[in-house]
Amino acid sequence: MPVNLPAGVTATVAADNTVSVKGPLGTLSQQVHPDIKVTVEGNVLSVTRPTDQPRHRSMHGLYRALINNMVVGVSQGYEIKQELVGVGYKAEAVGQTLQLSLGYSHDIHLQLPAEVKVETLTERKGNPIVTLKSIDKQLIGQVAAKIRSLRKPEPYKGKGIKFVGEQLRRKSGKSANAK
């Protein structure tokens, strides 16, 4: 399946099989395995494989998805919202540092990469929300997973860091199991 390049996005393939995608939000590049061929014709980018071996088929799908994620990233960008559920949980962004108060004896200061922009929103009678924005899907997912790992949602009260809109599997306590 070819990757369509939206208006304002250009893609180039270097001699060492490196694909560079440039758009209004920035530039991303990805090294592609030498067996996989990437061609750009007009505003359509095609990924082809030499044989139908399982190894080539899996690499074909992988690189097609990675290139598509780069095109979407430089044209629209990615955004992940996380919610801090718990009494006294706080989040504050100071430059590229995210300061979290998650019920531990100390605050957590997390230094974020320069490619990821962070915003925090705290409303009265609402949970704090951390918003991450980036053009690199892999990097933003890794940062979001790191933040979530600091206090995973627990299944009894639902306290912890969860993605906005995520449905948690809740467990009943001791009293519900008694007969």
N, C-alpha and C positions, 0 to 999 in steps of 0.2 A: 504494500500500500504506500503510495508516494506521500511525501510531506509537502503540503502547500505552504508557500512563504507569503504571509500577509504583506500588505503595502508598507513600505518603510523598512522591511527586513531583507538583508542580503546574506547569502551563504557562500563561502569559498572553501575549496578543498586544496590543501597544500600537497606538495610532492611526497611528504612523509605520511600521507593519509590522515592528516589532522583537519577536522572540519571546524571552521570558525563561523559563528553566526553573529551578525551585528544588527542591532535594532535600536529603537528610540530609547530603551531603558539601559542599554549597555551591550557588552560583547562577552560571549562565552565560546570556549573551544573544547573539543573532545578528540582524543587520539582514537582512531579506529583500527581494528586488526587488519593486517595487510591482505588477508583473504577476502575481506568484504570490500566491495567497490561502491563508492558514493559518487553520484554525478548530479550536477545542477544544470537544468535546462529551463531558462526563463525564470518563472517563479515556482517551479516544481523541483523538489529534491528527491532523488530516487536512490534506494539502497538495494543492491543485488548481491546474491551469493553464488559461488561457483558450482556447488553441488547440492544435493538434497541430503547429505549426511546430517545426523542429528546435531553434531557439533556446529556445522555451518548454519543450520536452521535456527539454533538457539542464539548464536551470535547475530544473525540477521535481525531477529526480533528485538534483541537487546539494543543494538546500535540504532535501529529505527526509532525505538521508544526514547532513547537518550537524546537523539537529535530533535525529535518532536518536542520533548520537554525543554530543550534549549530554545527552540523557536517560540514556544508559548511564553517562556520566561522573559526573553528580550522584548516581546511585543506587549504582553499583559502583566507579567510578574506573578508571583505567588504570595499568598497571605494565609497565615495560620493563626487562629485565635485560641487561647487557652484560658480557662477559668479556674480561679483559686477558690475552692469550696472549703470553708472552715472558719471557726470563730477566731478572729485576730490575725488571719492571714492577710499579708499586705505585699504589694509589688510596687516598685518605683524604678523608673529608668533615668539614669544619670549618664548622658552621653552614650557610650557603648557598653556601660556596665548596668546590669540588672540586679537590683537589690531586692531580695525576697525575705520575708519574715514568715516562716512556715511552722511555727510552734516549737522549734528547737530552742536550745539555750542561747543560740547565737544567730545572727542574720547571715544570709548567704549572699555573697557578692560574686556574680557570674559575668566574666568578661566575654562579650560576644564578638564574632568576627566582623570586620569592617563591611563585608558585603551584606550583612543582615541589619535591617533597621528595626528598632523596637519602640513600641509605644505602650503605655499603661493607662488604664481607665478605671477609676474607682468612683462609683456612685453611691449615694446614701441608700441604705437598705438593699444593697446589691453586692455581689461578689466581685472582687477585682478581676479585670480581664487584661491579659498580656497579648498584644498583637505583634506578630513577627512578619516582616515583609522582605522579600528578596527576589532576585531573578534566577537564582540557582535552586532548583527543587530539592536536590540531594542535600545541600548544605542546610537549608531551612528545616528540612525534616530531621536532620541530625541534631540541630540546635533545639528543636521542639521536643525531641525524645530525651535529650539531656535535661531540659527543664522539668519534664514530667517525671523523670527518674528520681528527682530530689524528694518528691512526696507523691507516690502513686496513690490513686483513689482506692480507698479500702471498701470492701463490699457491704459492711454493716450500716454505717452512717453515710457513706459516700463522700467522706472528707478526703481532700487531696487536690492534685492538679489534674484537670481533665480538659479535653478538647471541647470547644463550644459545640453543642448539639450531639455530643456522644452519649449513648445510652449505656449506663452501667448495669451489670447484673447484680442485683441486690440480694442479700441473704437475710433470712429471718433470724432473730436472736434465739436465746435459750428457751424463752417462755413459749414460743410457737411450736417447739418440738415436743413439749410435755403432753401426755395424754390424760 
